[in-house]
């Protein structure tokens, strides 16, 4: 148990940051699932729009420090590859 006022404040700050980070991760995962759903069942234009939305959310999550910037780049690159494969298959 924290005894000093600064330690108590730090505990409160950590709890707030943790809940905020969990919210950001949930939003990121939902946008990725939306992209995957569009990839499986949508048109190329819908999938492209879903990728654009997911890319913005992933970049914002990395910018806030919730995930590493390399992880964000890797996720976006893989999703873009899936979209390219879908476009190639449809053409």
C-alpha positions in Angstrom: 0.0 0.0 0.0 1.3 3.4 -0.9 2.1 5.7 2.0 3.1 9.0 0.4 0.8 11.4 -1.3 2.9 11.2 -4.5 2.7 7.4 -4.6 -1.1 7.5 -4.1 -1.4 10.0 -6.9 0.8 7.8 -9.2 -1.5 4.9 -8.5 -4.5 7.0 -9.6 -2.7 8.2 -12.7 -1.7 4.6 -13.6 -5.3 3.4 -13.3 -6.6 6.3 -15.5 -3.9 5.6 -18.1 -4.6 1.9 -18.1 -8.3 2.3 -18.7 -7.6 4.8 -21.5 -5.1 2.5 -23.1 -7.5 -0.4 -22.9 -10.1 1.7 -24.6 -7.7 2.6 -27.4 -6.7 -1.1 -27.9 -10.4 -2.1 -28.1 -11.0 0.6 -30.7 -8.0 -0.5 -32.7 -9.1 -4.2 -32.6 -12.6 -3.3 -33.6 -11.3 -1.3 -36.6 -9.1 -4.3 -37.6 -12.1 -6.7 -37.3 -14.2 -4.3 -39.4 -11.5 -4.4 -42.1 -11.4 -8.2 -41.9 -15.2 -8.4 -42.2 -15.1 -6.1 -45.3 -12.3 -8.2 -46.7 -14.3 -11.4 -46.4 -17.8 -10.1 -47.4 -17.4 -6.6 -48.9 -16.5 -5.0 -52.1 -13.1 -3.7 -53.0 -14.1 -0.1 -52.4 -15.6 -0.9 -49.0 -12.5 -2.8 -48.0 -10.3 0.1 -49.1 -12.3 2.5 -47.0 -12.1 0.1 -44.0 -8.3 -0.1 -44.4 -8.1 3.7 -44.5 -10.1 4.0 -41.3 -8.1 1.2 -39.6 -4.8 2.7 -40.6 -5.8 6.0 -39.0 -6.8 4.3 -35.8 -3.6 2.1 -35.7 -1.3 5.1 -36.4 -3.0 7.1 -33.6 -2.7 4.2 -31.2 1.0 4.0 -31.9 1.5 7.7 -31.7 0.0 7.6 -28.2 2.5 4.9 -27.2 -0.1 2.2 -26.6 1.6 -0.1 -29.2 5.1 0.2 -30.7 5.4 2.0 -34.0 6.9 -1.0 -35.7 3.9 -3.1 -34.6 1.6 -0.5 -36.2 3.6 -0.5 -39.4 3.6 -4.3 -39.5 -0.2 -4.5 -39.0 -0.9 -1.9 -41.7 1.5 -3.6 -44.1 -0.2 -6.9 -43.7 -3.7 -5.5 -44.1 -2.5 -3.6 -47.3 -1.2 -6.9 -48.6 -4.5 -8.6 -48.0 -6.3 -5.8 -49.9 -3.9 -6.0 -52.8 -4.5 -9.7 -53.0 -8.2 -9.1 -53.0 -7.9 -6.5 -55.7 -5.8 -8.9 -57.8 -8.3 -11.8 -57.3 -11.3 -9.6 -58.3 -9.6 -8.2 -61.4 
